[in-house]
Amino acid sequence: MTTGQIAYTIPGTYSFVCPIGITSVSVLCIGGGGQGGNSSALDSPGGGGGGLGYKNNIPVTAGQYYTVVVGEGGAVLKQRGENGVDGLDSYFISKDTVVGFGGKGGQTGGNAGAGGTYFGDGGGNGGAGGAANSLQGGGGGAGGYSGNGGDGLSSASGSSGAGTGGAGGGGYKAGGGGVGVLGIGTTGAASSSGNIGKGGSGGADSTIKSETVSYINNAGVATETTFMLARGIGGAYGGGGGSCVLYGDGADGAVRIIWPGDSRAFHSTNTGDVGIGT
């Protein structure tokens, strides 16, 4: 019997061909992170982290094609005063089989983006973005293998939430951490104000990107300037975007399939990469 795995980490729709001799697979799905909000004032909330769901021993038929969808993170550059874009869902076959739902984008009215939920045998919800509170909230961490991602920080002091088998939330202005696809590992730690969200279970930390941009200011005049801490980018996979002068992008989701499903199972039974063989 063959043993192997495949990871889909670029947003889109794919067809998985079941290998010969395989009758079941185990599947992990991480939803895309939500984009941080942006307003004409400083009351900009963070985006929610993507949910993580897994399901084991899914029956399949050798040679048959199965749908795989990888959700994109919210990442559309918009004018100030508009809501952040929601992350999209990642799933295998259908959302009734196993899915990690995308995190919600931050809302300009001050409401933080909710973390994505999940459906499957186990997993965790994404952390919520930090609420505005007249400031700029951090992004939520991606959901964990055994619990929820950490919430983003809502103030200029204190610390964000830590993940549970998943990613930590972002500090004030920063994106949330992402979560890895190889099974449960170290939990993403909490972050203090202004610091990046920490990845969990092998996921990436968030990043902060400064850039020169053009935008319409409060007086309706086109302005070009360089913003420091301009974009709190969520960590791969599934981290929510932070909010600052610009929208912070949510990270893309991922789907990983391992086989055979009767001897390899999430969150921690033989989930690492192995060479394909007999």
C-alpha positions in Angstrom: 0.0 0.0 0.0 1.4 3.4 -0.9 2.0 6.1 1.7 2.1 9.8 0.9 0.7 13.3 1.2 0.0 16.4 -0.8 -0.3 20.0 0.3 -2.3 22.7 -1.6 -1.1 26.1 -0.5 -2.0 28.4 -3.4 -5.7 29.6 -3.5 -7.8 28.0 -6.1 -9.8 24.9 -7.0 -8.0 21.6 -7.6 -8.8 17.9 -8.4 -7.1 15.3 -6.2 -6.7 11.9 -7.8 -6.9 9.1 -5.2 -3.8 6.8 -5.5 -4.1 3.2 -6.4 -4.6 0.9 -3.4 -5.9 3.7 -1.2 -9.4 3.5 0.4 -9.3 6.3 2.9 -7.5 9.6 3.5 -7.1 12.2 6.3 -7.5 15.8 5.5 -6.6 19.2 7.1 -8.2 22.5 6.0 -7.2 26.0 7.0 -9.4 28.9 6.0 -8.0 32.2 4.7 -7.5 35.1 7.2 -9.7 38.2 7.1 -8.3 41.6 6.1 -7.8 44.3 8.7 -10.2 47.2 8.6 -9.3 50.8 7.8 -11.1 54.0 8.6 -10.5 57.7 8.3 -9.8 57.8 12.0 -7.9 55.4 14.2 -10.8 53.2 15.1 -9.7 50.4 12.8 -10.3 46.7 13.9 -8.2 43.7 13.0 -9.3 40.8 10.8 -10.2 37.4 12.1 -7.9 34.3 11.7 -9.0 31.4 9.5 -10.5 28.3 11.2 -8.7 24.9 11.1 -10.7 21.7 10.7 -9.5 18.1 10.1 -11.2 14.9 9.4 -9.7 11.4 9.4 -10.4 8.2 7.5 -12.5 9.7 4.8 -13.6 6.9 2.4 -12.3 7.3 -1.2 -12.0 5.3 -4.3 -8.7 4.7 -6.2 -8.5 6.6 -9.5 -11.5 8.9 -8.7 -11.2 12.7 -8.7 -12.1 14.7 -5.6 -12.5 18.5 -5.3 -10.1 20.5 -3.2 -10.6 24.3 -2.6 -8.0 26.5 -1.0 -9.4 29.8 0.4 -7.7 33.1 -0.3 -6.9 35.6 2.4 -8.6 38.9 2.4 -6.2 41.2 0.5 -7.8 43.9 -1.7 -6.2 47.3 -1.5 -9.2 49.7 -0.9 -9.9 53.3 -0.1 -10.0 54.3 3.5 -13.3 54.0 5.2 -14.2 50.6 3.7 -14.6 47.3 5.4 -11.8 44.7 5.2 -12.4 41.7 2.9 -13.3 38.3 4.4 -11.0 35.4 4.0 -12.4 32.5 1.9 -13.2 28.9 3.0 -10.9 25.9 2.4 -12.5 22.4 2.1 -12.2 18.9 0.7 -15.1 17.4 -1.5 -17.6 19.8 0.1 -18.2 21.9 3.2 -20.2 19.0 4.6 -17.1 16.8 4.6 -14.4 18.9 6.2 -13.8 22.7 6.1 -11.9 25.5 7.6 -14.0 28.7 7.3 -12.3 32.0 6.4 -11.9 34.8 9.0 -14.0 37.9 8.7 -12.6 41.3 7.7 -12.5 44.1 10.2 -15.4 46.6 10.0 -14.9 50.3 9.8 -17.6 50.9 12.4 -15.2 49.5 15.0 -16.4 45.8 15.0 -13.5 43.4 14.8 -13.4 40.6 12.3 -14.7 37.3 13.8 -12.5 34.2 13.5 -13.5 31.5 11.1 -15.0 28.3 12.5 -14.6 24.7 11.2 -16.3 21.4 10.6 -14.7 18.0 11.0 -13.4 15.6 13.6 -11.5 18.3 15.4 -9.7 21.6 15.0 -10.1 25.2 16.3 -11.7 28.5 15.5 -9.6 31.4 14.3 -8.9 34.2 16.8 -10.9 37.4 16.6 -9.3 40.6 15.4 -8.6 43.2 18.0 -11.5 45.7 18.4 -10.8 49.3 17.6 -11.3 51.1 20.9 -10.2 54.3 19.1 -7.0 52.6 18.2 -5.9 49.9 15.6 -6.5 46.3 16.5 -4.2 43.4 15.8 -5.2 40.4 13.6 -6.5 37.1 15.0 -4.3 34.0 14.9 -5.3 31.0 12.8 -7.2 28.2 14.5 -5.4 25.4 16.3 -5.3 21.6 16.1 -6.6 21.4 19.7 -8.2 24.8 20.3 -8.7 28.3 19.1 -6.2 30.8 17.7 -5.3 33.8 19.9 -7.3 37.1 19.7 -5.7 40.2 18.3 -4.7 43.0 20.8 -7.2 45.8 21.1 -5.1 48.5 22.8 -1.7 50.0 22.9 -0.8 48.1 26.0 -1.1 44.5 27.3 -0.7 41.4 25.1 -2.7 39.5 22.5 -4.1 36.0 23.1 -2.0 32.9 22.8 -3.2 30.1 20.5 -4.1 26.5 21.7 -2.2 24.2 19.3 -2.5 27.1 16.9 -1.3 30.7 16.3 -1.1 33.7 18.5 -2.9 36.9 17.9 -1.2 40.1 16.6 -0.2 42.9 18.9 -1.6 46.4 18.4 -1.5 47.1 14.6 0.1 43.8 13.7 -1.2 40.7 11.9 -2.0 37.4 13.6 0.2 34.4 13.3 -0.4 31.4 11.0 -0.5 27.7 11.6 1.4 24.9 9.9 0.1 21.8 8.0 2.2 19.0 9.5 0.2 18.4 12.6 0.1 19.7 16.1 3.2 21.4 17.6 4.2 24.3 19.8 1.4 26.8 20.6 1.8 30.4 19.2 2.7 32.7 22.0 1.0 36.0 22.9 2.4 39.2 21.6 2.8 42.6 23.2 1.7 45.9 21.7 3.0 46.6 18.2 4.7 43.2 17.9 4.0 40.5 15.3 1.7 37.6 15.9 3.5 34.3 16.5 2.9 31.3 14.4 1.9 28.0 16.0 2.5 24.3 15.1 5.1 25.3 12.5 3.1 28.2 11.1 4.7 31.5 10.1 4.9 34.6 12.2 3.1 37.7 10.8 5.1 40.4 9.1 5.0 44.2 9.0 5.4 46.0 5.7 6.0 49.7 5.2 5.4 51.2 1.7 4.7 54.4 -0.2 1.1 54.6 -1.2 -1.4 57.0 -2.7 -4.7 57.4 -1.0 -7.6 59.9 -0.7 -7.2 61.9 2.6 -10.1 63.2 4.8 -10.3 66.4 2.7 -10.8 64.3 -0.5 -7.3 65.2 -1.8 -5.0 62.5 -3.4 -2.0 62.1 -1.2 1.2 60.0 -1.5 3.3 59.2 1.5 5.3 56.4 3.2 3.6 54.9 6.2 5.6 53.0 8.9 3.8 49.9 10.2 1.6 50.4 7.3 0.4 46.9 6.8 0.3 44.1 9.4 0.3 41.0 7.2 -1.1 37.7 8.6 1.2 34.8 8.9 0.8 31.6 6.8 -1.4 29.9 7.0 -4.6 31.6 7.9 -3.4 34.5 10.0 -5.7 37.6 10.1 -4.5 41.0 9.0 -3.8 43.8 11.4 -5.2 47.3 11.0 -3.1 50.4 10.7 -3.0 53.3 8.2 -3.5 50.7 5.4 -5.4 47.5 5.4 -3.3 44.5 6.6 -3.7 41.5 4.3 -5.0 38.2 5.7 -2.9 35.1 4.9 -4.1 32.5 2.4 -5.4 29.1 3.7 -4.2 25.6 2.9 -5.4 22.0 2.5 -3.3 18.9 3.1 -4.2 15.3 2.4 -2.3 12.3 3.9 -2.8 8.6 3.2 -3.5 5.9 4.0 -6.2 7.3 6.3 -6.4 4.1 8.5 -2.8 4.6 9.8 -2.2 8.4 9.5 -4.5 10.8 11.4 -4.6 14.4 12.5 -3.8 15.9 14.8 -0.6 13.9 15.5 -0.5 10.3 14.3 2.2 10.0 11.5 1.3 13.4 10.2 4.8 14.5 9.0 6.0 14.3 5.5 7.0 10.8 4.4 8.5 9.5 1.2 5.9 7.9 -1.1 6.5 4.2 -1.4 5.1 0.8 -0.7 
